[in-house]
Amino acid sequence: MAGKIGPYLRRLRLNQGLTQRELYQDLLSERQSIRFEAGHNDIQAERLFAVLARMALPITALSPLMPASNRDPVLQSGLTKLSRWPDATLTPEENRALTTYVTGQSPLTLADIQTVTPLLGRFDEALSKRLYQSTWRHLQVHQSEPEYSSLASSFCIGALYYALFHADLTMAQSYLERWLKAAPQTIEQQIQRNFFAALIKALPAGAAACYQATATIIHGLRAIGIAAMADALVDNRRHILSAFGLHQAWRRDELGALARSTQRHQATVAIANYPGLAAALSGQPLTAFRAIIE
């Protein structure tokens, strides 16, 4: 559970309307409480018990974080590989074990769902869509848990990106409707939901409509200083339009967003992997576009 307790308790704290100061006073410093809730460190058992007491919660409130017991060793081997490297190659046996694990009839714990959700899109398209549906069904078992809305929102974000990156508008509309029933827990999630809603509505009308429908959201993010999220939405919009065959040429703001994103993540862009990018650069390095926002 290392690194998971803090973020989990943050959701419970917010559900009770408590501030960090109210919950952690005389237990953790401001810096410690921030790092704890971000998952960067854990706290001593006696302090954890004190925190739970202040929220009037029993120790069993942490049970959703516990993974299922008696896990298949082949499955565990695959999960361990993927936890170390998301693109790790699994054996056929590990792939089958993971598929059985996700699609089984026994309800998954919330910890299990958090573990498998990032893995659902790594299979062939038909199986991945089936896995998203199966995991969503498991998630519904936990609707009474206080962290359900937050986890459901995160799940829907992943499912929406998968659907849109694979040009499946029906699947995207389905998960957007599901997300509307699970209130977003953060400002960032609200912004992403508005972005998805605007984009999905505009997609049938073409690229120009998509750019127009999402421009206000992206400009608003820049206006309040959340440039990284604005760049991410610009890049994701380009990716989605490409999936639907609507991205005819790179815009200057898309070049700028890609340049800044690669700088933030210290990544190297393989230009050949981005259709039309070489022509858009016209012989200039991608770094030449870092200052372009538009």
N, C-alpha and C positions, 0 to 999 in steps of 0.2 A: 504493500500500500504506500510505500515511500513516494513522496511527491504528489500523491493523489488526495490526501486528507485535507490539505489546505484549500485547494480549489473547491472541493466538495463542501467544506464548512463555509466557504465564502457564499455559496449559493444558499445554504441554509440560513446564514446570517442575513442576507438580503431579503429572503422570504419573510423573516421576522422583523424586518425594518430596523435592525441594529447597525450602529456604526462600528468601525474597527476599534475606536477608542472605548466604546461601551463594552465590547466583548472581551478585549484583550488587556484592559487597564490593569496594571500591576502584574501582568503575566508576560507580556511581550512589549518591546519597544515599538515605536511606529515603523521603523525600518524592518524589524523582525516580522511584524504582522503582515506587512506588504509582501515580503519575500515568502512567508509561509503560505499565504493565500494564492500566490503565484505558482506554488509548487516547487520553489527552489530549495526549500529545506523543511524539515519536520520539527516537531517539538517534543519535549519530554512527556512521558505518560501522565505524570501527575498534573501537568499543565493542560494536557488534552482533556483529562477528566474534569478539570475546573471549567474549561470552556464549554464542555457538554452540559455541565450543571447550570451554567449561566443561561443556556438556551433551553433548559428543562428537557434535555434529551438523554435517553439511556445509551449505554455503550453499544447496544444493538442497532442504534441508528447508523452505525458505520458498516453494517452487514452488506449493504448494496455494493460496497467497494471490494468485497471479498470475491476472488475468482471461484468458479465452480471447482469442486474438489474432484479427485480421482481423474484428472485430465489424461487423456490418451498420450503416451510418450511420443508418438509420431506427430500428433498435433502440436504438442509442446515444442518439439524440435522445429517445426515450421514456424511457429509464432516467435520463437527465439531468434531465428534467422531474420525474420522480417522486422523485429524490433531493433535489430542492429543495423539493418540496411533495407529500406522499403522496396528496393528493386532486386532483392536477393532471389536467386533461382531456387525453387522448391522442387523436391523429387515428386514424381507422380503420386506416390503414397501420401506425401505431405499435402499435396493439393486436394486429394480425395478426402483426407482427414479434415481439412479446413472446411470443405464443402459440406461434409456430413455434420460437422459441428455447428455451422451457421444455419443449416436447413432442418436440423433435428426438431422433433416435436416438443422436447422438454424446454421450458422457458429459459432463456439466457439471463444471467444476472446483469445488472447495469455495468458492472466492471467488464463482463464478457462483451457486452455490446460496444463499449468504448474501445475494446481491443480490436474487434473485428471490423468496425465501421470503416476505418481507413483502408481496409484490404478488399472491400467488396468489388471495386472496379478493376481488379487485376486479372479477372477471368475473361473468357470470351463474352461478347456482348449479351447473348441470350441468357447465359448463366449469371452474369453480374446483375442483370435486371431482376432475375428471380431471387438472387441473394438480397438485394435491397428490399424487396417486398417481404421476404421471409424475416429479415432482421427487424423491419418495421413492425411486423406482427408480434415478435418477441418483445419489442419495446412497449407495446400497448399493455402488457401485463403489469407494467410499473407506473401506470398513470396516477396512482395514489401517492407515489413517492414525491417528496418536495422538489427534487432535482429533475423531475420528468420534463418540464417545459423547456429547461435549458438544454437537456440532452436531445430532446425532440427537435428543437430549433437547429442545433448543430448537425444532427442527422439529416434534416431536410436540406440544409445548405449543401452538404456533400452530395446528396441525391440529385439536387437541382443542377449542380455543376456537371455531374456525370451525364444527366439527361441532355443538357444543352450542348455539352461537348460532343455528344453522339447524335445530335440533331433529332432528338426524340421530344417533340413538343408536347405530345400527349402525356408522357411520363412527367415532364416538367410541370405541366399544369396540375397534375395530380398531387405532386409534392408541394407545390405552392399552396394549394387548397388545404392540405394537411397542416402546413406551417401556419396558416392563418388561424388555425384552431389551437395552436401552441404558442402562447405569447412570447415574443423574443425577450431575452433577459438583459440585453445590453444595447447601447446606442448603436454599436457597430452592426449588430444583428438586425436592428430596425432599418438601418440604412441599406444593408444588403437585401432585405426583403423588398423594400421599395424599388431597388434596382432590378431585382428579378421580375417583379410585377410589371414594371414599365417595359422591360425588354421583351418579356413573353407576350405582352399585349401587342407590341409593335412589330414583332418578327414577321407575321404574315404580310405586313405592308412593305417590307423590304429594308435595306440597309439605312437609307436616309431617315426613315421613320425611327429606326433603332437609335441612331446617333442623336436625333432630336429629343427622343423620349428620355434618354439617360443623361443628357448634357447638364441639366440643372443639378442633378445629384452629384455629379463629378465636380462641377464648378463649386458647388457648395462645400464639398470636402476640402478643396484647396483653400477656400475662403476662411475656413476655421482651422487651417493648419494641419489637416490630416492628409498630407501629400502622398504617403505610402499607400494608403487605402485607395486614394483616387487613381494612382498609377495601376494598382492591382485591378480595379474595375475596368480601366481602359484596356488593359492587356487581356482580361477575361472576355470583354465585349468583342475584341478582335478575334479571339479564339472561337467564340460562339458563332460569330458571323461567318468565319471560315468553315465551321462544321456544317452550316446551313447553305454553303455555297454562295454567300452574299458579300464576301470580302473581296472586292475586285482589285484594290490597290492600297498600299500602306499610306495612312495619313501621318502628317508630321507629329501630331500629338501621340500617336501610337509608337513611333520611333523613339520619341522622348521618354515615354513610359517604360518601354523595354530597356532602354539604356540605363535609366535610373534604377530599375528593379534589379538588373544584373549587377550593378555597382553595389547596391545594398546587400545582396546575397553573395557577393564576391564570386559570381558565376561567369562562365565563359559561354558565349552564344555561338552555336554551330550554325552559321548563316545558311548553309545548304538545307537545314532542317526547317527553315521558315520560308514557305513559298512566297516569292515576290520580294523578299527582303533585299537580296543583292541588287536588284534593279532600283529599289527605292533608295538605297544608300548611295548609288551613283559613284562608287569608288571611294566614298568617305568612310572613315571608321564610325562605328555605332556611337562611340564616345562623343562624337561631334554634335550629337543631338540631345545631350543630357539636359541642356537648359531650355529645351523647347516644351512648352506646355499646351498652348492653344486649346 
